[in-house]
């Protein structure tokens, strides 16, 4: 995937799309996703074992983005990475899901406002050893969008807040032995939901937000 991004960047430069000044953006987020099928597995285990386990739902994550091309004064694009994780634990019972991947994004700027959408490839994992789901992993495509507002902290730094919507399903997963697991008409692990984030940007150019 990194190689593909490098080729894309070279092509953009070759056809004359202006490359933006070096810039880095990062953020920390909190999200909520229903995890319908995974929580169904937790509920089934509760009935069988007579235990009480909280549902998967709230989680935390992080984003890292780098602009690579400017298409106009207000429109630009780049690449980024995303990490999300959710976990519940009750006594000796533990269940966790995670998502890691990279994406290409496009952003429209309107003053201090930012409107961004992205398309990515992700690797999801799921662990619920008590129900014999250990080390499951699978790939999926995902789309996300966000709207945010930034406040300059100087010529090169800015601080922002954003709210987002994500569609990040992983439809099937496999374990170490190669056995495949699928949801019943729903993704096995689904990080689709809503999020809020705090973001920090640094630019070597004229200044973030200019």
DONU-367204 format. One record per residue: x, y, z of N, C-alpha, C in turn; residue number from 1; residue in three letters; chain. Coordinates in steps of 0.05 Angstrom, whole numbers. Layout:
DONU-367204
ATOM, X, Y, Z, X, Y, Z, X, Y, Z, NUM, ala, A
...
end
This chain:
DONU-367204
ATOM, 17, -24, 0, 0, 0, 0, 17, 25, 0, 1, unk, A
ATOM, 39, 25, 16, 57, 48, 17, 69, 53, -11, 2, unk, A
ATOM, 76, 31, -25, 87, 33, -52, 67, 46, -71, 3, unk, A
ATOM, 41, 38, -68, 21, 49, -86, 18, 79, -81, 4, unk, A
ATOM, 19, 87, -56, 17, 116, -50, 40, 131, -62, 5, unk, A
ATOM, 64, 119, -61, 88, 132, -72, 85, 136, -102, 6, unk, A
ATOM, 75, 115, -115, 70, 117, -144, 50, 139, -151, 7, unk, A
ATOM, 28, 140, -135, 8, 161, -139, 19, 189, -136, 8, unk, A
ATOM, 36, 192, -116, 48, 219, -112, 66, 226, -135, 9, unk, A
ATOM, 82, 207, -145, 99, 213, -168, 83, 221, -193, 10, unk, A
ATOM, 60, 207, -197, 43, 213, -220, 32, 241, -218, 11, unk, A
ATOM, 23, 249, -193, 12, 276, -189, 33, 297, -196, 12, unk, A
ATOM, 58, 292, -187, 79, 311, -193, 85, 312, -222, 13, unk, A
ATOM, 84, 289, -235, 90, 287, -264, 70, 302, -281, 14, unk, A
ATOM, 45, 302, -274, 24, 315, -290, 20, 344, -281, 15, unk, A
ATOM, 36, 353, -262, 36, 382, -255, 16, 390, -234, 16, unk, A
ATOM, 5, 372, -219, -12, 380, -196, 5, 391, -174, 17, unk, A
ATOM, 0, 416, -165, 18, 428, -145, 18, 412, -119, 18, unk, A
ATOM, 42, 407, -110, 46, 392, -85, 47, 413, -62, 19, unk, A
ATOM, 32, 408, -41, 30, 428, -19, 56, 427, -3, 20, unk, A
ATOM, 60, 448, 13, 83, 449, 31, 80, 426, 51, 21, unk, A
ATOM, 103, 418, 61, 103, 395, 80, 85, 401, 104, 22, unk, A
ATOM, 67, 383, 109, 48, 387, 131, 41, 361, 144, 23, unk, A
ATOM, 36, 362, 170, 28, 338, 185, 3, 345, 201, 24, unk, A
ATOM, -16, 326, 202, -40, 330, 218, -44, 304, 235, 25, unk, A
ATOM, -51, 307, 259, -57, 284, 276, -80, 290, 295, 26, unk, A
ATOM, -94, 270, 303, -116, 274, 322, -122, 250, 339, 27, unk, A
ATOM, -135, 255, 361, -145, 234, 379, -175, 235, 379, 28, unk, A
ATOM, -188, 212, 379, -217, 212, 376, -230, 193, 395, 29, unk, A
ATOM, -255, 198, 401, -272, 180, 415, -295, 173, 396, 30, unk, A
ATOM, -304, 148, 396, -325, 141, 377, -345, 122, 390, 31, unk, A
ATOM, -367, 120, 377, -388, 100, 384, -396, 84, 360, 32, unk, A
ATOM, -396, 58, 362, -405, 40, 340, -422, 18, 353, 33, unk, A
ATOM, -444, 9, 341, -462, -11, 354, -450, -39, 356, 34, unk, A
ATOM, -432, -47, 338, -420, -74, 338, -442, -95, 341, 35, unk, A
ATOM, -461, -94, 322, -485, -111, 325, -479, -141, 327, 36, unk, A
ATOM, -463, -152, 308, -458, -181, 309, -440, -188, 332, 37, unk, A
ATOM, -419, -173, 337, -401, -179, 359, -416, -179, 385, 38, unk, A
ATOM, -433, -159, 389, -449, -158, 414, -469, -181, 416, 39, unk, A
ATOM, -478, -191, 393, -495, -215, 394, -479, -239, 405, 40, unk, A
ATOM, -454, -241, 397, -437, -263, 408, -433, -260, 438, 41, unk, A
ATOM, -430, -235, 448, -428, -231, 476, -454, -238, 491, 42, unk, A
ATOM, -477, -231, 479, -502, -238, 491, -507, -268, 493, 43, unk, A
ATOM, -499, -282, 471, -502, -311, 471, -484, -324, 493, 44, unk, A
ATOM, -460, -313, 497, -443, -324, 518, -454, -318, 545, 45, unk, A
ATOM, -467, -295, 549, -479, -288, 574, -500, -308, 582, 46, unk, A
ATOM, -517, -316, 562, -538, -335, 568, -526, -362, 575, 47, unk, A
ATOM, -506, -370, 561, -494, -397, 565, -478, -398, 591, 48, unk, A
ATOM, -464, -377, 598, -446, -378, 621, -459, -365, 646, 49, unk, A
ATOM, -482, -352, 642, -495, -339, 665, -479, -315, 675, 50, unk, A
ATOM, -464, -302, 656, -447, -279, 663, -460, -254, 653, 51, unk, A
ATOM, -450, -231, 663, -459, -205, 653, -435, -190, 641, 52, unk, A
ATOM, -437, -184, 616, -415, -171, 602, -425, -145, 588, 53, unk, A
ATOM, -412, -123, 592, -420, -98, 578, -417, -101, 548, 54, unk, A
ATOM, -434, -87, 533, -432, -87, 504, -408, -71, 495, 55, unk, A
ATOM, -396, -80, 472, -377, -64, 458, -392, -40, 446, 56, unk, A
ATOM, -380, -17, 447, -393, 7, 436, -375, 31, 435, 57, unk, A
ATOM, -367, 41, 458, -349, 64, 459, -320, 55, 455, 58, unk, A
ATOM, -305, 71, 442, -277, 65, 438, -261, 90, 433, 59, unk, A
ATOM, -235, 87, 430, -217, 110, 424, -201, 104, 400, 60, unk, A
ATOM, -189, 124, 388, -173, 120, 364, -155, 144, 358, 61, unk, A
ATOM, -141, 142, 336, -123, 163, 327, -121, 164, 297, 62, unk, A
ATOM, -115, 187, 287, -111, 191, 258, -85, 206, 253, 63, unk, A
ATOM, -72, 200, 231, -49, 215, 222, -53, 220, 192, 64, unk, A
ATOM, -50, 245, 183, -55, 253, 156, -33, 270, 145, 65, unk, A
ATOM, -28, 268, 119, -8, 284, 106, -19, 293, 79, 66, unk, A
ATOM, -22, 319, 74, -30, 329, 48, -8, 325, 28, 67, unk, A
ATOM, -14, 318, 3, 6, 314, -17, 1, 330, -42, 68, unk, A
ATOM, -23, 340, -46, -29, 355, -71, -51, 376, -66, 69, unk, A
ATOM, -49, 399, -79, -69, 420, -77, -81, 423, -105, 70, unk, A
ATOM, -108, 421, -106, -122, 423, -132, -133, 451, -137, 71, unk, A
ATOM, -136, 466, -115, -144, 494, -117, -138, 507, -90, 72, unk, A
ATOM, -146, 533, -87, -141, 546, -62, -157, 533, -39, 73, unk, A
ATOM, -179, 519, -45, -195, 508, -25, -196, 477, -24, 74, unk, A
ATOM, -186, 465, -46, -189, 436, -48, -161, 423, -49, 75, unk, A
ATOM, -157, 403, -32, -131, 388, -32, -136, 359, -24, 76, unk, A
ATOM, -116, 343, -27, -118, 315, -21, -92, 304, -10, 77, unk, A
ATOM, -94, 280, 1, -70, 268, 13, -75, 239, 22, 78, unk, A
ATOM, -58, 229, 39, -60, 202, 50, -59, 203, 80, 79, unk, A
ATOM, -68, 182, 93, -69, 181, 122, -71, 153, 133, 80, unk, A
ATOM, -71, 151, 159, -74, 126, 173, -93, 128, 196, 81, unk, A
ATOM, -106, 107, 203, -126, 107, 225, -123, 82, 242, 82, unk, A
ATOM, -126, 86, 268, -125, 64, 288, -149, 68, 306, 83, unk, A
ATOM, -166, 47, 309, -189, 47, 327, -189, 23, 344, 84, unk, A
ATOM, -199, 25, 369, -200, 2, 386, -223, 5, 407, 85, unk, A
ATOM, -235, -18, 413, -257, -19, 433, -253, -44, 449, 86, unk, A
ATOM, -258, -42, 475, -254, -65, 493, -273, -65, 516, 87, unk, A
ATOM, -282, -88, 524, -299, -91, 548, -287, -113, 565, 88, unk, A
ATOM, -290, -110, 591, -279, -130, 610, -297, -132, 634, 89, unk, A
ATOM, -302, -157, 643, -318, -162, 667, -306, -186, 681, 90, unk, A
ATOM, -293, -181, 704, -279, -201, 718, -258, -215, 700, 91, unk, A
ATOM, -261, -241, 695, -242, -255, 678, -250, -256, 649, 92, unk, A
ATOM, -272, -243, 641, -282, -244, 614, -274, -218, 600, 93, unk, A
ATOM, -262, -222, 576, -251, -199, 562, -257, -201, 532, 94, unk, A
ATOM, -266, -180, 519, -270, -180, 490, -259, -153, 479, 95, unk, A
ATOM, -246, -155, 456, -234, -132, 444, -235, -133, 414, 96, unk, A
ATOM, -238, -109, 402, -238, -107, 373, -220, -83, 365, 97, unk, A
ATOM, -206, -85, 343, -189, -63, 334, -190, -61, 304, 98, unk, A
ATOM, -182, -38, 294, -182, -32, 265, -158, -15, 259, 99, unk, A
ATOM, -141, -23, 239, -118, -8, 231, -117, -7, 201, 100, unk, A
ATOM, -112, 17, 190, -110, 18, 161, -101, 45, 150, 101, unk, A
ATOM, -100, 47, 124, -92, 72, 111, -113, 80, 91, 102, unk, A
ATOM, -113, 106, 85, -134, 117, 67, -124, 140, 51, 103, unk, A
ATOM, -138, 146, 29, -134, 170, 13, -157, 189, 20, 104, unk, A
ATOM, -151, 215, 22, -172, 234, 30, -172, 259, 13, 105, unk, A
ATOM, -195, 272, 13, -198, 297, -1, -212, 317, 18, 106, unk, A
ATOM, -203, 342, 18, -213, 362, 37, -220, 388, 23, 107, unk, A
ATOM, -243, 399, 31, -251, 425, 22, -249, 445, 45, 108, unk, A
ATOM, -236, 467, 41, -232, 487, 62, -249, 512, 57, 109, unk, A
ATOM, -262, 521, 77, -278, 545, 76, -273, 562, 100, 110, unk, A
ATOM, -254, 580, 98, -245, 595, 121, -232, 576, 142, 111, unk, A
ATOM, -242, 577, 166, -231, 559, 187, -245, 532, 187, 112, unk, A
ATOM, -265, 528, 170, -279, 503, 169, -265, 483, 150, 113, unk, A
ATOM, -266, 457, 157, -255, 436, 141, -275, 414, 137, 114, unk, A
ATOM, -280, 406, 112, -298, 384, 105, -282, 363, 90, 115, unk, A
ATOM, -280, 339, 101, -262, 319, 91, -277, 292, 88, 116, unk, A
ATOM, -269, 278, 66, -279, 251, 62, -255, 233, 55, 117, unk, A
ATOM, -257, 207, 62, -234, 189, 56, -244, 162, 49, 118, unk, A
ATOM, -227, 147, 34, -232, 119, 27, -208, 103, 33, 119, unk, A
ATOM, -211, 81, 48, -187, 66, 57, -191, 36, 58, 120, unk, A
ATOM, -169, 23, 63, -167, -6, 67, -159, -11, 96, 121, unk, A
ATOM, -173, -30, 109, -168, -34, 137, -165, -64, 145, 122, unk, A
ATOM, -151, -68, 166, -148, -95, 178, -161, -94, 205, 123, unk, A
ATOM, -182, -111, 208, -196, -113, 234, -188, -138, 249, 124, unk, A
ATOM, -189, -136, 275, -184, -160, 293, -206, -162, 313, 125, unk, A
ATOM, -209, -187, 323, -229, -192, 344, -219, -214, 362, 126, unk, A
ATOM, -221, -210, 388, -212, -230, 408, -234, -232, 429, 127, unk, A
ATOM, -243, -256, 433, -262, -263, 454, -257, -292, 462, 128, unk, A
ATOM, -235, -296, 476, -224, -323, 481, -244, -340, 496, 129, unk, A
ATOM, -260, -329, 514, -278, -345, 530, -299, -359, 512, 130, unk, A
ATOM, -305, -347, 489, -324, -359, 471, -310, -373, 447, 131, unk, A
ATOM, -284, -377, 450, -267, -390, 430, -264, -374, 404, 132, unk, A
ATOM, -264, -348, 407, -257, -330, 384, -230, -317, 391, 133, unk, A
ATOM, -208, -328, 383, -182, -318, 390, -166, -312, 366, 134, unk, A
ATOM, -155, -287, 365, -137, -279, 343, -150, -278, 316, 135, unk, A
ATOM, -176, -270, 314, -189, -268, 289, -180, -242, 275, 136, unk, A
ATOM, -178, -244, 248, -170, -221, 232, -183, -221, 205, 137, unk, A
ATOM, -187, -198, 193, -199, -196, 167, -195, -168, 155, 138, unk, A
ATOM, -199, -166, 128, -195, -141, 113, -222, -130, 105, 139, unk, A
ATOM, -223, -103, 103, -247, -90, 93, -241, -63, 81, 140, unk, A
ATOM, -260, -53, 65, -258, -25, 55, -276, -8, 72, 141, unk, A
ATOM, -269, 18, 74, -284, 36, 91, -284, 64, 80, 142, unk, A
ATOM, -306, 79, 87, -309, 107, 79, -315, 123, 104, 143, unk, A
ATOM, -304, 147, 106, -309, 164, 129, -311, 193, 120, 144, unk, A
ATOM, -326, 209, 135, -328, 237, 129, -328, 253, 155, 145, unk, A
ATOM, -318, 277, 154, -317, 293, 179, -320, 323, 172, 146, unk, A
ATOM, -329, 338, 191, -330, 367, 189, -316, 378, 214, 147, unk, A
ATOM, -298, 397, 210, -283, 407, 233, -278, 437, 231, 148, unk, A
ATOM, -269, 448, 253, -263, 477, 255, -236, 480, 268, 149, unk, A
ATOM, -219, 497, 256, -192, 501, 266, -187, 529, 275, 150, unk, A
ATOM, -170, 531, 296, -162, 557, 307, -131, 559, 305, 151, unk, A
ATOM, -120, 578, 291, -91, 581, 289, -78, 586, 316, 152, unk, A
ATOM, -56, 573, 321, -41, 577, 346, -15, 592, 340, 153, unk, A
ATOM, -11, 600, 316, 14, 613, 307, 16, 610, 277, 154, unk, A
ATOM, 40, 616, 266, 43, 615, 237, 43, 586, 227, 155, unk, A
ATOM, 50, 567, 244, 53, 539, 234, 34, 519, 247, 156, unk, A
ATOM, 23, 526, 270, 7, 507, 285, -23, 516, 285, 157, unk, A
ATOM, -40, 496, 286, -69, 501, 291, -81, 479, 307, 158, unk, A
ATOM, -102, 485, 321, -116, 466, 338, -145, 464, 328, 159, unk, A
ATOM, -156, 440, 326, -183, 438, 315, -199, 417, 329, 160, unk, A
ATOM, -225, 419, 325, -244, 398, 334, -260, 389, 310, 161, unk, A
ATOM, -269, 364, 310, -284, 354, 287, -304, 333, 296, 162, unk, A
ATOM, -325, 330, 281, -344, 309, 284, -345, 293, 259, 163, unk, A
ATOM, -348, 266, 261, -347, 249, 237, -367, 227, 237, 164, unk, A
ATOM, -372, 216, 213, -387, 192, 208, -370, 172, 194, 165, unk, A
ATOM, -371, 147, 203, -354, 126, 191, -370, 102, 183, 166, unk, A
ATOM, -362, 90, 160, -373, 64, 151, -349, 46, 148, 167, unk, A
ATOM, -344, 29, 168, -319, 14, 169, -325, -15, 176, 168, unk, A
ATOM, -337, -31, 158, -344, -58, 164, -322, -78, 156, 169, unk, A
ATOM, -320, -99, 171, -303, -122, 164, -322, -146, 163, 170, unk, A
ATOM, -328, -156, 139, -350, -175, 136, -343, -203, 144, 171, unk, A
ATOM, -318, -211, 140, -311, -238, 149, -283, -238, 160, 172, unk, A
ATOM, -277, -258, 177, -252, -259, 191, -242, -288, 191, 173, unk, A
ATOM, -217, -292, 195, -205, -319, 197, -188, -321, 222, 174, unk, A
ATOM, -184, -345, 232, -166, -349, 255, -140, -360, 245, 175, unk, A
ATOM, -122, -367, 264, -96, -377, 257, -96, -403, 241, 176, unk, A
ATOM, -117, -419, 244, -119, -444, 230, -131, -441, 202, 177, unk, A
ATOM, -140, -417, 195, -152, -412, 169, -182, -415, 168, 178, unk, A
ATOM, -195, -420, 191, -224, -422, 192, -237, -395, 188, 179, unk, A
ATOM, -258, -394, 172, -271, -368, 166, -296, -364, 183, 180, unk, A
ATOM, -300, -340, 192, -323, -332, 208, -337, -309, 194, 181, unk, A
ATOM, -364, -311, 192, -380, -290, 179, -403, -283, 197, 182, unk, A
ATOM, -411, -258, 195, -435, -249, 209, -460, -259, 194, 183, unk, A
ATOM, -482, -259, 208, -508, -268, 196, -522, -244, 183, 184, unk, A
ATOM, -512, -238, 158, -524, -215, 144, -513, -188, 152, 185, unk, A
ATOM, -495, -188, 171, -482, -163, 180, -452, -168, 182, 186, unk, A
ATOM, -436, -146, 182, -407, -150, 185, -400, -164, 211, 187, unk, A
ATOM, -379, -180, 211, -371, -194, 236, -362, -173, 256, 188, unk, A
ATOM, -345, -155, 248, -337, -132, 265, -343, -107, 249, 189, unk, A
ATOM, -357, -88, 261, -365, -64, 247, -360, -39, 264, 190, unk, A
ATOM, -340, -23, 254, -333, 2, 267, -349, 26, 256, 191, unk, A
ATOM, -370, 20, 242, -387, 42, 231, -401, 57, 254, 192, unk, A
ATOM, -399, 83, 254, -412, 98, 275, -406, 128, 273, 193, unk, A
ATOM, -404, 141, 296, -399, 169, 298, -375, 174, 316, 194, unk, A
ATOM, -362, 197, 311, -338, 203, 327, -335, 233, 331, 195, unk, A
ATOM, -320, 240, 352, -311, 268, 356, -281, 267, 361, 196, unk, A
ATOM, -267, 287, 352, -238, 287, 355, -226, 314, 360, 197, unk, A
ATOM, -203, 314, 371, -186, 338, 375, -162, 334, 357, 198, unk, A
ATOM, -155, 355, 342, -134, 352, 322, -113, 374, 324, 199, unk, A
ATOM, -89, 368, 317, -67, 387, 316, -53, 385, 289, 200, unk, A
ATOM, -48, 409, 277, -35, 410, 251, -10, 427, 252, 201, unk, A
ATOM, 10, 418, 236, 35, 434, 234, 42, 435, 204, 202, unk, A
ATOM, 50, 459, 195, 57, 463, 167, 83, 478, 165, 203, unk, A
ATOM, 99, 471, 145, 124, 485, 139, 119, 508, 119, 204, unk, A
ATOM, 94, 511, 110, 88, 532, 90, 82, 558, 103, 205, unk, A
ATOM, 63, 573, 91, 56, 599, 100, 41, 599, 126, 206, unk, A
ATOM, 30, 576, 133, 15, 575, 158, -10, 560, 154, 207, unk, A
ATOM, -18, 544, 173, -41, 527, 171, -66, 545, 170, 208, unk, A
ATOM, -84, 539, 152, -109, 555, 150, -107, 579, 132, 209, unk, A
ATOM, -83, 585, 121, -81, 607, 102, -86, 598, 74, 210, unk, A
end
